[in-house]
Amino acid sequence: MIRNLQRIYEHLQDELSKEIYMDRLGYSMSGSEKRFIDQILDRTVRISPSWEKLQDTMQKAATSEMVLFGSGIWGDTVLTEFKDIPWKCIIDNSPKQAEKGGIPIVLAKDFFDGYQNEIIVISSFKNGKAMIGQCIENGVPQSNIIDVGSVIYELTEGLIYFDDEIITHMKEGTFIDGGCFDGSDAKRFIDKYHGYAICFEPDSHSLEMISSQLKGYEQNYRVVPKALWKEEGEVSFVSNGSPGSRIKEGDMGETIPTTAIDLVASDDKIAMIKMDIEGAELEALKGAESTIKREHPILAVSIYHKPEDIITLPEYILDIREGYRLFLRHYSFSWYDTVLYAIPEDL
């Protein structure tokens, strides 16, 4: 085991990758999110200039009454990262509960009817423009709006898988999008590198989102409505139309077809493989071994779904091709979205 860990560590190309690796090992072995994940956040998203600038803006604004717009997951991030702010309330267009952490949640329309010059903090990126527009329409001056959602996006979903610090060159070829979900990553690849995408997505709920996201890109992608695995077959599947849809061990619930990258892309020139498939990454890598040996693509693989992933995934990649240069980066304000990059030595 120690020899395997040393082998992986020696292939990591920079100090940040090594620090993240040791922190994720510590988290996997102890389950102590507070200690080890906090250390990862302190090394990554929290020290970025844009986040430090936002912290300064929020600190100055805290002299006024502050209201959080959006009670979803990113709203939770704002509450956690700015826990010292005495929030007046949280507003939401479709509140699901009456309070969160002791802070009342108020219907946005009712709040705006009695607006009293509070500072409004926008938590969402996806709905951020609409939220800002709603604020302005209801008399909130632009100077009283702080767009936190855009900063969170810039440091997380806006960087993940295509981090310019890691991926400095991209050879021509096809992008394998393992765990396509809504098609946003495929769209980013097509826009950024002018390439073609093969989108693997077994969740029927997501197919309409892919079609909408990639409207106008029909010549630049195709969808394979199967789960990535080591072989063709069928597996049990938990489908909920979210990024968390996943393969489930055992004969329970819905079954879906599986396939392997080697079977689908045997004639394709592959530039990059991305995998975020909720714990099935190792089996999918087994089904991509011939492609990886033949094409030496860039790999961007989620490495947080299972405690053992931090060891088994880089170890398997190095078994396929020893010459890969490894990097680790983190793209959330929580325990998820740590990505292992494997960069071929000729890039």
C-alpha positions, 0 to 999 in steps of 0.5 A: 500500500505504501509503495502504491501511495508513493508511486502516485505521489511522485507522479503529482506535478506540483505542490498544490496537487500533493497537498490536496492528495494528502488532505483527501487521503486524510479525509478518506481515512478519517471522515473528518470533513471539518479538518481535511476538507477545510484545508483543501478549501483554504488552499484553493477556492478561498485564497483566489483573488476574486474570493478575497475581493468578495470577502472585502466587499461583504465585510464592508456591506455588513454595516447595513442590513443584508438579505440573501436571495436564494435558499438553494445549495449555493445559498447554503454555501454563502451562509457557511462562508459568511456565517458572521453576517447577521442576515435579516432574512432569506428571500426566495421565489419558491420557498420550500421551508420557513427558515434555515439555520434560524434565519427566516425565509420569506417569499421574495414578492412579499419582501420587495413590497416592503423593501427598506434599502437592504443589501441584496446578496445573489446566491445563484449563477444559473438564475442570477441575471433574473434575480438581479433583474427582479431586484432592479424592477422592485426598486433595489439600486444596483449599488445594493446588489452583490452578485456572489453567485457569479464569483462562486461559478467562476471558481467552481463550475466555470473552471472544473474539467477545463482548468487553463492552469492544468490544460495548457494545450488541447490536441484536435479530436473528440471529447468524451463526456462521461456523465453529460447531465445537461450538456453544459460541459460538452458545450464548454468543450465545443466552444473552447476547443471547436471540437466534437463531443460524444455525450454519455447520459443514461438518465432519460430526464436529462436528455431534454436538457442536453437537447436544449443546452446544445441547440444549434450545435447538432453537428457538433455532438451525439448522445449515447443514452447508456451508462459508461461501464467496463462492458455492454450489459445492464445495471440498476440505476437511480434516476432523479434528473440531477447530477446525482443520478447513479448506478446502484449495485444489486437488482433494485429498481430501474435497469439501464443499458451500459457500454464502454468507451472502447466499444463506442469510440474505437474509430474516433480520434479522442482528445479528452475524456471527462468522467463524473459518473457517481462512483462508476469511474473505475469500471468506466476506465477499465472500459476505456483502456484500449482507447487510452493506450491508443490515443493518450487523451487528457483525462479529467476524472472525479475522484471523490465519490468513494473513499478509495478513489483517491488511490484506485483511480490514479493507480489504475491510470498509471497502470495503463500509461505510466507516463501520465503527469498527474494533477489534482484540483478542487472546485467546490466549497464542500467535499465534492468536485475534486478532479484528477487530471492526467496529462500526456507527456507530449502536451 
